[in-house]
């Protein structure tokens, strides 16, 4: 499937959810294998999986400006990502 066709088959919230599950499962597996250590921050606002998911979906959709993309996600999808920095 071409990247340009993604939104014909998935809504953006569904695409975020699918990407999040894949990213989070992968990071958990890497952590269990000892290949990756999940950061332990006390005042963390968002998880690494959430941030990677947003960046990945933005890249898949061809978003050129990451600051604008994160601001758009923060504004329009606060229900999916309520604690973005």
C-alpha positions as CSV (number, residue, x, y, z in Angstrom):
1,X,0.0,0.0,0.0
2,X,1.3,3.4,-0.9
3,X,1.7,6.0,1.9
4,X,-0.7,8.3,0.0
5,X,-3.4,5.6,0.3
6,X,-3.2,5.1,4.1
7,X,-5.9,7.6,4.9
8,X,-8.2,5.9,2.4
9,X,-8.2,2.8,4.5
10,X,-7.6,4.1,8.0
11,X,-8.8,7.1,9.9
12,X,-6.0,9.2,11.4
13,X,-6.9,8.1,15.0
14,X,-6.8,4.4,13.8
15,X,-3.5,5.0,12.1
16,X,-2.1,6.5,15.4
17,X,-3.4,3.6,17.3
18,X,-2.0,1.0,15.0
19,X,1.4,2.6,14.9
20,X,1.4,3.1,18.7
21,X,0.7,-0.6,19.3
22,X,3.5,-1.6,17.0
23,X,6.0,0.9,18.3
24,X,5.2,0.2,22.0
25,X,5.3,-3.6,21.5
26,X,8.7,-3.3,19.7
27,X,10.2,-1.1,22.5
28,X,8.9,-3.4,25.2
29,X,10.4,-6.4,23.4
30,X,13.8,-4.6,23.0
31,X,13.7,-3.7,26.6
32,X,13.0,-7.3,27.7
33,X,15.9,-8.5,25.5
34,X,18.2,-5.9,27.1
35,X,18.8,-4.1,23.8
36,X,17.0,-0.9,24.9
37,X,16.4,0.7,28.2
38,X,13.2,2.7,28.5
39,X,13.9,6.1,30.1
40,X,12.7,6.5,33.7
41,X,11.8,10.2,34.1
42,X,9.8,11.3,37.1
43,X,8.1,14.3,35.4
44,X,7.7,12.7,32.0
45,X,4.7,14.1,30.1
46,X,4.6,11.6,27.2
47,X,6.0,8.2,26.7
48,X,8.8,7.5,24.2
49,X,6.2,5.3,22.3
50,X,3.8,8.2,22.0
51,X,6.5,10.6,20.7
52,X,7.9,8.0,18.2
53,X,4.4,7.2,17.0
54,X,3.6,10.9,16.3
55,X,6.9,11.3,14.5
56,X,6.4,8.1,12.5
57,X,2.8,8.9,11.4
58,X,3.9,12.4,10.5
59,X,6.7,11.0,8.4
60,X,4.4,8.5,6.7
61,X,2.0,11.3,5.8
62,X,4.8,13.5,4.5
63,X,4.7,16.2,7.1
64,X,7.7,18.5,6.5
65,X,7.7,20.5,9.7
66,X,7.9,18.5,12.9
67,X,7.1,21.4,15.2
68,X,3.9,22.2,13.2
69,X,3.0,18.5,13.1
70,X,3.4,18.1,16.9
71,X,1.4,21.3,17.5
72,X,-1.4,20.1,15.2
73,X,-1.5,16.7,16.9
74,X,-1.5,18.3,20.4
75,X,-4.4,20.5,19.3
76,X,-6.6,18.0,17.3
77,X,-5.8,14.7,19.0
78,X,-5.5,15.6,22.7
79,X,-7.8,12.7,23.5
80,X,-5.2,10.3,22.1
81,X,-2.1,12.1,23.4
82,X,-3.2,14.1,26.5
83,X,0.2,14.7,28.0
84,X,2.4,15.9,25.1
85,X,5.1,18.3,26.2
